Amino acid sequence: MVNLATGDDSGHEITRLELMQAVERVRDSTAAMQTMLADPDRNHPRPIEEFPLVEPARRRDCQYCPFLELCESELGGDAVTEFMHAGGV
């Protein structure tokens, strides 16, 4: 393993258990993502109405969301622009 910031090169032996745990995390993550799809075979998402906005107290995190533009109609164009100019996306 090479640390790109420092250039240090160090080895780490991956155990069978670590590998199995990583595989399980990938499977769990994939399954969770597929629940967001109306048609997993075609990779078609569920309707946007099924993804409600987060409560206002948590919207400060919206500026970091890669899907912020999808919320434009609910947040209003000005809110999206404000988030974008706040240095988020």
BELURUR-V753548 format. One record per helix or strand of 3 or more residues. SS is the DSSP state (H for helix, E for strand). FROM is the first residue (numbers start at 1). TO is the last residue. If there is no record, write none. Layout:
ss->SS from->FROM to->TO
ss->SS from->FROM to->TO
//
This chain:
ss->H from->16 to->34
ss->E from->37 to->39
ss->H from->48 to->50
ss->H from->56 to->64
ss->H from->68 to->75
ss->H from->77 to->85
//
